[in-house]
């Protein structure tokens, strides 16, 4: 005998299958949302790092240069009286770069603080500077003298060159589980210009 319609078992199987599909779809949507949020935060971290890298590039001579016109110079050395840093003048140059930024001797980690003229570079006393309006984001600037080998090429080992700075801007944010997600941008600045 053939009857029309569904039996109770067939209805239960369909409901179970729909439930499994709904759970899978829900998990997929949650994963897509997490990827979207992570992508947005990574893009924000990158733009925050680029901002400080651009400022450091624009201010490089102000931060590192010792000028014979405004500081004490001998035939081969320029000395900045405000922090007593000196640097070796290259032939035919009237300026050179000191090992540390002006007024910030013996520091490698910094942050930029806004003032009426733009920004001031300051020593960083913590792991990172909190970013206003972005409570989970932090950033810092790491300044080191690039290393050169005996042929004058920049390498990972060698002699520090105070006329060539490696500037790294590090931005990180903490997710809900307090996992740190970090973005690093770096550039090389060189005292090639006669000031």
C-alpha positions, 0 to 999 in steps of 0.5 A: 500500500502506497501513501502520500506524505512524509513519515515521522522518521523522514521529517526527523531526518530532515530537521536534523540535517537542517540543524547541522547545516544551520550550525555549520553556516553559523560557524562560517559566518562567525569565522568570516566576521572574525577575519573581517575584524582582524583585517580592519585592525591590521589595516589600521595598525599599518596606517598608524605605523605609516603615519609615524614613519612619515613624520620621522622621515620629514623630521630626520635632519631636525632630529639627528643633525649637528650643524656647524652654523649653529653648533661647535665645529672643528675641522673634523667634528661637530658638537651639539652643546645642548646634549654634548653629542658629537659626530664626525664631519665627512669631507666638504660637509658642514653637518653630520648626524649624531648617534642619538636624536637631539636631547635623547642620549642613551635611548632606543625606544621613542614615541611622538608627542603632539605639540603646537609645532607638530610633534616632539620625539620623546623617550618611551618609558613603557613597552608602547604608547597608547593610541588616543581613540584606539584603546587596544592599540599601542605603538613605539619607534625604535631607532638604531644605527644601521650596520655596515660591512667592510665594503660599506653595505648595510648588513645585519652585522658590522660597524654602526654607522651614525649617518644611517638610521634604521627607523622601525615603527611597531604597532600592536593591538590586543584581541579579546583573549589579550593576544598581541597582533603586531605590525612593524614598518621600517625604513633607512634614513641617510645623512646624504644631504649637505645642510 
